[in-house]
Amino acid sequence: MSRFLIEVPHENTKEACERAIQVFLESGSHFVTNADWGCHDDEHKAWFVVDLDNKEEAMTLLPPLFRHDAKIIALEKFTMEDLEGTMERHND
């Protein structure tokens, strides 16, 4: 299983915020209903982290209205031992 950060933007209007929050809360998905929101800090996005098999599976969690603009980012952790190999890959 992989870990993904899902970021879902919406427009910077009161109506857009209310619509996004309502759609997320009504989705029925435990992941989606527990999203974190940045609206009160003028960052009109929702975020949540999920453990799933792939990005396609992560996309299916989202309400269809928000799939087009969503960003799904594969997350990973690094150790000191990983550092050398990581730097070599970035120097290619």
The first five atom37 places (N, CA, C, CB, O) and aatype in JSON, in Angstrom:
{
  "aatype": [12, 15, 1, 13, 10, 9, 6, 19, 14, 8, 6, 2, 16, 11, 6, 0, 4, 6, 1, 0, 9, 5, 19, 13, 10, 6, 15, 7, 15, 8, 13, 19, 16, 2, 0, 3, 17, 7, 4, 8, 3, 3, 6, 8, 11, 0, 17, 13, 19, 19, 3, 10, 3, 2, 11, 6, 6, 0, 12, 16, 10, 10, 14, 14, 10, 13, 1, 8, 3, 0, 11, 9, 9, 0, 10, 6, 11, 13, 16, 12, 6, 3, 10, 6, 7, 16, 12, 6, 1, 8, 2, 3],
  "atom_mask": [
    [1, 1, 1, 1, 1],
    [1, 1, 1, 1, 1],
    [1, 1, 1, 1, 1],
    [1, 1, 1, 1, 1],
    [1, 1, 1, 1, 1],
    [1, 1, 1, 1, 1],
    [1, 1, 1, 1, 1],
    [1, 1, 1, 1, 1],
    [1, 1, 1, 1, 1],
    [1, 1, 1, 1, 1],
    [1, 1, 1, 1, 1],
    [1, 1, 1, 1, 1],
    [1, 1, 1, 1, 1],
    [1, 1, 1, 1, 1],
    [1, 1, 1, 1, 1],
    [1, 1, 1, 1, 1],
    [1, 1, 1, 1, 1],
    [1, 1, 1, 1, 1],
    [1, 1, 1, 1, 1],
    [1, 1, 1, 1, 1],
    [1, 1, 1, 1, 1],
    [1, 1, 1, 1, 1],
    [1, 1, 1, 1, 1],
    [1, 1, 1, 1, 1],
    [1, 1, 1, 1, 1],
    [1, 1, 1, 1, 1],
    [1, 1, 1, 1, 1],
    [1, 1, 1, 0, 1],
    [1, 1, 1, 1, 1],
    [1, 1, 1, 1, 1],
    [1, 1, 1, 1, 1],
    [1, 1, 1, 1, 1],
    [1, 1, 1, 1, 1],
    [1, 1, 1, 1, 1],
    [1, 1, 1, 1, 1],
    [1, 1, 1, 1, 1],
    [1, 1, 1, 1, 1],
    [1, 1, 1, 0, 1],
    [1, 1, 1, 1, 1],
    [1, 1, 1, 1, 1],
    [1, 1, 1, 1, 1],
    [1, 1, 1, 1, 1],
    [1, 1, 1, 1, 1],
    [1, 1, 1, 1, 1],
    [1, 1, 1, 1, 1],
    [1, 1, 1, 1, 1],
    [1, 1, 1, 1, 1],
    [1, 1, 1, 1, 1],
    [1, 1, 1, 1, 1],
    [1, 1, 1, 1, 1],
    [1, 1, 1, 1, 1],
    [1, 1, 1, 1, 1],
    [1, 1, 1, 1, 1],
    [1, 1, 1, 1, 1],
    [1, 1, 1, 1, 1],
    [1, 1, 1, 1, 1],
    [1, 1, 1, 1, 1],
    [1, 1, 1, 1, 1],
    [1, 1, 1, 1, 1],
    [1, 1, 1, 1, 1],
    [1, 1, 1, 1, 1],
    [1, 1, 1, 1, 1],
    [1, 1, 1, 1, 1],
    [1, 1, 1, 1, 1],
    [1, 1, 1, 1, 1],
    [1, 1, 1, 1, 1],
    [1, 1, 1, 1, 1],
    [1, 1, 1, 1, 1],
    [1, 1, 1, 1, 1],
    [1, 1, 1, 1, 1],
    [1, 1, 1, 1, 1],
    [1, 1, 1, 1, 1],
    [1, 1, 1, 1, 1],
    [1, 1, 1, 1, 1],
    [1, 1, 1, 1, 1],
    [1, 1, 1, 1, 1],
    [1, 1, 1, 1, 1],
    [1, 1, 1, 1, 1],
    [1, 1, 1, 1, 1],
    [1, 1, 1, 1, 1],
    [1, 1, 1, 1, 1],
    [1, 1, 1, 1, 1],
    [1, 1, 1, 1, 1],
    [1, 1, 1, 1, 1],
    [1, 1, 1, 0, 1],
    [1, 1, 1, 1, 1],
    [1, 1, 1, 1, 1],
    [1, 1, 1, 1, 1],
    [1, 1, 1, 1, 1],
    [1, 1, 1, 1, 1],
    [1, 1, 1, 1, 1],
    [1, 1, 1, 1, 1]
  ],
  "atom_positions": [
    [[0.83, -1.18, 0.0], [0.0, 0.0, 0.0], [0.88, 1.25, 0.0], [-0.95, 0.0, 1.21], [1.98, 1.24, 0.54]],
    [[0.38, 2.3, -0.61], [1.09, 3.57, -0.67], [0.3, 4.63, 0.08], [1.33, 4.0, -2.14], [-0.9, 4.48, 0.33]],
    [[0.99, 5.7, 0.42], [0.37, 6.81, 1.14], [0.27, 7.99, 0.18], [1.18, 7.19, 2.44], [1.23, 8.31, -0.52]],
    [[-0.89, 8.64, 0.16], [-1.12, 9.76, -0.75], [-1.68, 10.96, -0.01], [-2.07, 9.34, -1.88], [-2.53, 10.83, 0.87]],
    [[-1.19, 12.13, -0.39], [-1.77, 13.4, 0.05], [-2.69, 13.85, -1.08], [-0.67, 14.48, 0.39], [-2.26, 13.96, -2.23]],
    [[-3.94, 14.11, -0.75], [-4.89, 14.58, -1.76], [-5.22, 16.03, -1.43], [-6.2, 13.68, -1.78], [-5.62, 16.37, -0.32]],
    [[-5.04, 16.87, -2.44], [-5.3, 18.31, -2.3], [-6.41, 18.68, -3.27], [-4.0, 19.15, -2.57], [-6.33, 18.4, -4.47]],
    [[-7.44, 19.32, -2.75], [-8.61, 19.64, -3.57], [-8.92, 21.14, -3.44], [-9.85, 18.79, -3.14], [-9.41, 21.59, -2.4]],
    [[-8.63, 21.91, -4.49], [-8.91, 23.35, -4.44], [-10.36, 23.67, -4.79], [-7.97, 24.1, -5.38], [-11.06, 22.87, -5.42]],
    [[-10.78, 24.84, -4.38], [-12.07, 25.37, -4.81], [-11.94, 26.89, -4.88], [-13.24, 24.93, -3.85], [-10.96, 27.46, -4.38]],
    [[-12.9, 27.52, -5.48], [-12.84, 28.97, -5.68], [-12.89, 29.72, -4.35], [-13.99, 29.42, -6.58], [-13.35, 29.21, -3.33]],
    [[-12.39, 30.95, -4.4], [-12.31, 31.82, -3.24], [-13.58, 32.66, -3.11], [-11.07, 32.72, -3.32], [-13.54, 33.89, -3.21]],
    [[-14.7, 31.99, -2.89], [-15.96, 32.69, -2.61], [-16.65, 31.97, -1.47], [-16.88, 32.76, -3.88], [-16.43, 30.79, -1.23]],
    [[-17.49, 32.7, -0.79], [-18.26, 32.1, 0.31], [-19.1, 30.93, -0.19], [-19.16, 33.16, 0.98], [-19.18, 29.89, 0.45]],
    [[-19.73, 31.13, -1.35], [-20.59, 30.09, -1.91], [-19.79, 28.84, -2.29], [-21.32, 30.62, -3.14], [-20.23, 27.72, -2.05]],
    [[-18.61, 29.04, -2.87], [-17.77, 27.9, -3.26], [-17.29, 27.13, -2.03], [-16.56, 28.38, -4.09], [-17.27, 25.9, -2.04]],
    [[-16.91, 27.85, -0.98], [-16.49, 27.18, 0.26], [-17.64, 26.35, 0.82], [-16.01, 28.22, 1.3], [-17.47, 25.18, 1.16]],
    [[-18.8, 26.97, 0.93], [-19.95, 26.26, 1.49], [-20.31, 25.04, 0.65], [-21.14, 27.2, 1.59], [-20.62, 23.98, 1.2]],
    [[-20.29, 25.18, -0.68], [-20.62, 24.06, -1.55], [-19.61, 22.92, -1.4], [-20.68, 24.53, -3.02], [-20.0, 21.76, -1.28]],
    [[-18.31, 23.27, -1.39], [-17.27, 22.24, -1.25], [-17.41, 21.5, 0.08], [-15.87, 22.88, -1.37], [-17.38, 20.27, 0.12]],
    [[-17.57, 22.24, 1.14], [-17.69, 21.62, 2.47], [-18.92, 20.73, 2.53], [-17.75, 22.7, 3.57], [-18.85, 19.61, 3.04]],
    [[-20.04, 21.22, 2.01], [-21.27, 20.42, 2.03], [-21.11, 19.14, 1.21], [-22.44, 21.24, 1.49], [-21.5, 18.06, 1.67]],
    [[-20.53, 19.24, 0.01], [-20.36, 18.05, -0.83], [-19.44, 17.05, -0.14], [-19.78, 18.43, -2.21], [-19.7, 15.85, -0.17]],
    [[-18.36, 17.53, 0.48], [-17.45, 16.63, 1.18], [-18.15, 15.94, 2.35], [-16.22, 17.4, 1.69], [-18.04, 14.72, 2.52]],
    [[-18.88, 16.71, 3.15], [-19.55, 16.13, 4.32], [-20.65, 15.15, 3.93], [-20.14, 17.23, 5.18], [-20.92, 14.2, 4.66]],
    [[-21.28, 15.37, 2.79], [-22.35, 14.48, 2.34], [-21.82, 13.29, 1.54], [-23.34, 15.25, 1.49], [-22.61, 12.43, 1.14]],
    [[-20.52, 13.21, 1.32], [-19.96, 12.15, 0.47], [-20.11, 10.76, 1.08], [-18.5, 12.43, 0.21], [-20.21, 9.77, 0.36]],
    [[-20.12, 10.7, 2.4], [-20.21, 9.4, 3.05], [-18.87, 8.71, 3.23], [0.0, 0.0, 0.0], [-18.79, 7.68, 3.9]],
    [[-17.81, 9.27, 2.65], [-16.48, 8.7, 2.78], [-15.82, 9.2, 4.06], [-15.61, 9.04, 1.56], [-15.73, 10.4, 4.29]],
    [[-15.37, 8.27, 4.88], [-14.69, 8.65, 6.12], [-13.49, 9.56, 5.83], [-14.22, 7.39, 6.87], [-13.27, 10.55, 6.54]],
    [[-12.73, 9.23, 4.79], [-11.57, 10.05, 4.44], [-11.98, 11.47, 4.08], [-10.8, 9.42, 3.29], [-11.42, 12.43, 4.61]],
    [[-12.94, 11.59, 3.2], [-13.34, 12.89, 2.67], [-14.01, 13.74, 3.73], [-14.27, 12.7, 1.48], [-13.77, 14.95, 3.81]],
    [[-14.85, 13.14, 4.55], [-15.55, 13.92, 5.58], [-14.61, 14.42, 6.67], [-16.66, 13.09, 6.2], [-14.96, 15.32, 7.43]],
    [[-13.42, 13.85, 6.75], [-12.43, 14.28, 7.75], [-11.3, 15.1, 7.13], [-11.85, 13.07, 8.46], [-10.21, 15.17, 7.69]],
    [[-11.56, 15.71, 6.0], [-10.56, 16.56, 5.35], [-10.21, 17.75, 6.24], [-11.06, 17.04, 3.97], [-11.01, 18.17, 7.07]],
    [[-9.02, 18.27, 6.04], [-8.6, 19.52, 6.67], [-8.77, 20.63, 5.65], [-7.12, 19.43, 7.19], [-8.51, 20.44, 4.46]],
    [[-9.2, 21.79, 6.11], [-9.51, 22.91, 5.23], [-8.65, 24.12, 5.57], [-10.99, 23.28, 5.34], [-8.3, 24.33, 6.73]],
    [[-8.31, 24.9, 4.55], [-7.5, 26.11, 4.75], [-8.24, 27.4, 4.51], [0.0, 0.0, 0.0], [-7.63, 28.46, 4.47]],
    [[-9.55, 27.34, 4.34], [-10.35, 28.51, 3.94], [-10.2, 29.7, 4.88], [-11.79, 28.12, 3.86], [-10.12, 30.84, 4.41]],
    [[-10.16, 29.47, 6.17], [-10.07, 30.59, 7.11], [-8.71, 31.27, 7.09], [-10.36, 30.1, 8.51], [-8.53, 32.34, 7.67]],
    [[-7.74, 30.65, 6.42], [-6.43, 31.27, 6.24], [-6.22, 31.68, 4.78], [-5.31, 30.3, 6.69], [-5.09, 31.86, 4.33]],
    [[-7.33, 31.83, 4.06], [-7.36, 32.25, 2.65], [-6.64, 31.28, 1.72], [-6.73, 33.62, 2.53], [-6.13, 31.68, 0.67]],
    [[-6.6, 30.02, 2.1], [-6.06, 28.95, 1.25], [-7.23, 28.02, 0.97], [-4.83, 28.18, 1.94], [-7.53, 27.14, 1.77]],
    [[-7.89, 28.21, -0.15], [-9.16, 27.56, -0.44], [-8.94, 26.17, -1.03], [-9.99, 28.41, -1.39], [-9.1, 25.93, -2.23]],
    [[-8.57, 25.28, -0.12], [-8.27, 23.9, -0.46], [-8.66, 23.01, 0.71], [-6.78, 23.72, -0.83], [-8.75, 23.44, 1.85]],
    [[-8.88, 21.74, 0.37], [-9.06, 20.69, 1.38], [-7.92, 19.7, 1.18], [-10.48, 19.98, 1.26], [-7.46, 19.49, 0.06]],
    [[-7.47, 19.09, 2.28], [-6.41, 18.09, 2.21], [-6.78, 16.9, 3.07], [-5.06, 18.69, 2.66], [-7.42, 17.03, 4.11]],
    [[-6.36, 15.73, 2.61], [-6.42, 14.55, 3.46], [-5.4, 13.54, 2.98], [-7.85, 13.93, 3.45], [-4.97, 13.56, 1.82]],
    [[-5.01, 12.66, 3.88], [-3.99, 11.65, 3.61], [-4.65, 10.28, 3.7], [-2.79, 11.76, 4.6], [-5.4, 9.99, 4.63]],
    [[-4.35, 9.44, 2.7], [-4.94, 8.1, 2.66], [-3.88, 7.06, 2.33], [-6.08, 8.04, 1.62], [-2.88, 7.36, 1.67]],
    [[-4.1, 5.86, 2.79], [-3.27, 4.71, 2.44], [-4.07, 3.84, 1.49], [-2.82, 3.89, 3.72], [-5.07, 3.23, 1.89]],
    [[-3.64, 3.78, 0.23], [-4.35, 3.03, -0.8], [-3.34, 2.4, -1.75], [-5.33, 3.94, -1.57], [-2.13, 2.63, -1.63]],
    [[-3.82, 1.61, -2.68], [-2.93, 0.91, -3.6], [-2.35, 1.79, -4.7], [-3.66, -0.21, -4.23], [-1.21, 1.58, -5.11]],
    [[-3.11, 2.78, -5.18], [-2.62, 3.6, -6.29], [-3.37, 4.92, -6.37], [-2.75, 2.83, -7.61], [-4.35, 5.14, -5.66]],
    [[-2.89, 5.8, -7.27], [-3.52, 7.12, -7.43], [-4.93, 7.02, -7.97], [-2.68, 7.99, -8.35], [-5.8, 7.82, -7.61]],
    [[-5.18, 6.06, -8.83], [-6.52, 5.9, -9.39], [-7.53, 5.59, -8.3], [-6.52, 4.79, -10.44], [-8.65, 6.11, -8.3]],
    [[-7.13, 4.73, -7.37], [-8.02, 4.4, -6.25], [-8.26, 5.64, -5.39], [-7.42, 3.26, -5.4], [-9.37, 5.86, -4.91]],
    [[-7.21, 6.44, -5.19], [-7.35, 7.67, -4.42], [-8.33, 8.62, -5.1], [-5.98, 8.35, -4.25], [-9.15, 9.25, -4.43]],
    [[-8.26, 8.72, -6.43], [-9.14, 9.62, -7.17], [-10.6, 9.22, -6.99], [-8.77, 9.63, -8.65], [-11.48, 10.09, -6.94]],
    [[-10.88, 7.93, -6.9], [-12.27, 7.49, -6.78], [-12.9, 7.89, -5.45], [-12.35, 5.99, -6.94], [-14.13, 7.87, -5.31]],
    [[-12.08, 8.24, -4.46], [-12.63, 8.7, -3.18], [-13.29, 10.07, -3.3], [-11.54, 8.75, -2.13], [-14.19, 10.41, -2.52]],
    [[-12.84, 10.85, -4.27], [-13.29, 12.23, -4.38], [-14.68, 12.34, -5.0], [-12.31, 13.03, -5.19], [-15.03, 11.57, -5.89]],
    [[-15.46, 13.3, -4.52], [-16.73, 13.59, -5.2], [-16.42, 13.97, -6.65], [-17.52, 14.73, -4.46], [-15.48, 14.73, -6.89]],
    [[-17.18, 13.48, -7.62], [-16.9, 13.74, -9.03], [-16.71, 15.22, -9.37], [-18.0, 13.19, -9.86], [-15.91, 15.55, -10.24]],
    [[-17.43, 16.09, -8.72], [-17.34, 17.53, -8.97], [-15.93, 18.07, -8.78], [-18.29, 18.27, -8.07], [-15.57, 19.08, -9.4]],
    [[-15.12, 17.42, -7.94], [-13.8, 17.94, -7.59], [-12.64, 17.14, -8.16], [-13.67, 18.0, -6.12], [-11.49, 17.5, -7.93]],
    [[-12.91, 16.09, -8.89], [-11.83, 15.23, -9.4], [-10.92, 15.94, -10.4], [-12.43, 14.0, -10.05], [-9.71, 15.71, -10.4]],
    [[-11.5, 16.77, -11.23], [-10.72, 17.41, -12.3], [-9.58, 18.27, -11.76], [-11.64, 18.25, -13.16], [-8.49, 18.28, -12.34]],
    [[-9.8, 18.98, -10.67], [-8.8, 19.91, -10.14], [-7.97, 19.35, -8.99], [-9.48, 21.17, -9.69], [-7.07, 20.02, -8.5]],
    [[-8.27, 18.14, -8.58], [-7.56, 17.54, -7.44], [-6.13, 17.19, -7.82], [-8.29, 16.3, -6.95], [-5.82, 16.87, -8.97]],
    [[-5.27, 17.26, -6.82], [-3.88, 16.86, -6.98], [-3.61, 15.73, -6.01], [-2.9, 18.07, -6.74], [-3.89, 15.84, -4.81]],
    [[-3.08, 14.63, -6.53], [-2.78, 13.47, -5.69], [-1.28, 13.26, -5.71], [-3.54, 12.19, -6.19], [-0.68, 13.07, -6.76]],
    [[-0.69, 13.3, -4.52], [0.76, 13.26, -4.37], [1.16, 12.02, -3.59], [1.28, 14.53, -3.67], [0.71, 11.81, -2.46]],
    [[2.01, 11.18, -4.2], [2.52, 10.01, -3.49], [3.53, 10.48, -2.45], [3.19, 8.98, -4.49], [4.44, 11.26, -2.75]],
    [[3.36, 10.02, -1.22], [4.24, 10.4, -0.12], [5.19, 9.27, 0.21], [3.42, 10.79, 1.11], [4.87, 8.1, 0.05]],
    [[6.36, 9.64, 0.67], [7.32, 8.64, 1.14], [8.18, 9.26, 2.24], [8.2, 8.12, -0.03], [8.3, 10.48, 2.34]],
    [[8.76, 8.43, 3.03], [9.68, 8.85, 4.09], [11.08, 8.43, 3.68], [9.28, 8.25, 5.48], [11.27, 7.44, 2.98]],
    [[12.07, 9.2, 4.14], [13.46, 8.89, 3.84], [14.25, 8.7, 5.13], [14.08, 10.0, 2.99], [13.94, 9.3, 6.16]],
    [[15.25, 7.87, 5.05], [16.2, 7.69, 6.15], [17.53, 8.26, 5.69], [16.33, 6.17, 6.56], [17.69, 8.62, 4.52]],
    [[18.47, 8.35, 6.58], [19.8, 8.81, 6.22], [20.43, 7.9, 5.18], [20.71, 8.89, 7.47], [21.16, 8.35, 4.3]],
    [[20.12, 6.6, 5.27], [20.66, 5.65, 4.31], [20.11, 5.89, 2.9], [20.35, 4.23, 4.76], [20.77, 5.59, 1.91]],
    [[18.9, 6.43, 2.83], [18.28, 6.72, 1.54], [18.86, 7.96, 0.87], [16.79, 6.89, 1.71], [18.73, 8.14, -0.34]],
    [[19.5, 8.81, 1.65], [19.92, 10.12, 1.16], [20.86, 10.04, -0.04], [20.59, 10.87, 2.27], [20.66, 10.77, -1.01]],
    [[21.85, 9.19, 0.0], [22.81, 9.11, -1.09], [22.12, 8.7, -2.4], [23.93, 8.13, -0.75], [22.36, 9.31, -3.44]],
    [[21.3, 7.68, -2.35], [20.59, 7.23, -3.55], [19.64, 8.29, -4.09], [0.0, 0.0, 0.0], [19.48, 8.43, -5.3]],
    [[19.01, 9.03, -3.19], [18.09, 10.08, -3.61], [18.84, 11.18, -4.33], [17.34, 10.66, -2.4], [18.38, 11.66, -5.37]],
    [[19.98, 11.59, -3.8], [20.75, 12.64, -4.44], [21.27, 12.19, -5.8], [21.92, 13.07, -3.54], [21.33, 12.99, -6.73]],
    [[21.65, 10.93, -5.93], [22.12, 10.42, -7.21], [21.0, 10.48, -8.26], [22.63, 8.97, -7.06], [21.26, 10.82, -9.41]],
    [[19.77, 10.15, -7.88], [18.65, 10.19, -8.82], [18.37, 11.61, -9.28], [17.39, 9.6, -8.19], [18.0, 11.81, -10.44]],
    [[18.54, 12.61, -8.42], [18.27, 14.0, -8.78], [19.38, 14.59, -9.64], [18.09, 14.84, -7.52], [19.18, 15.61, -10.28]],
    [[20.54, 13.97, -9.66], [21.64, 14.49, -10.47], [21.67, 13.92, -11.87], [22.95, 14.2, -9.79], [22.57, 14.25, -12.65]],
    [[20.73, 13.07, -12.21], [20.7, 12.47, -13.55], [20.36, 13.48, -14.6], [19.69, 11.34, -13.62], [20.3, 13.15, -15.79]]
  ]
}
